[in-house]
């Protein structure tokens, strides 16, 4: 292999890594903007129990509370939402919204403590439907108060 072919092969080998980094950066920017928009909305919306996030809010909320009736959503931990017991329940529930909620499985930033703002210590990444379930419940149950 001549020097030019080696250089081209070396550059080509880095392309998937560059493309992945670019995708991750685009996702991070979009996730941040969505989180910022949502946080500003809930801080300014006067009647949070009536706030609609999707066209299937009632189905999301009732299905969530049917499956997780005792989940304390004001202060969450990653382990509460993603452990050997809850993971299969969430997975089955989320798949039911594949054709009902756009980007149903897209990683979305969620505040762990409903009384705090988005920051590194108070944020985790969850699928979009899981975010909707928890935030709808927080809104309807009066936990997003500012």
MOBELKA-V245923 format. One line per field, one symbol per residue. ss: DSSP state (A for helix, B for strand, O for the rest). Layout:
ss = ???
This chain:
ss = OOAAAAAAAAAAAAAAAAAAAAAAAAAAAAAAAAAAAAAAAAAAOOOAAAOOOOOOAAAAAAAAAAAOOOOOOOBOOAAAAOOOOAAAAAAAAAAOOOOOOOOOOOBBBBBOBOOOOOOAAABBBBBAAAAAAAAAAAAAOOOOOO
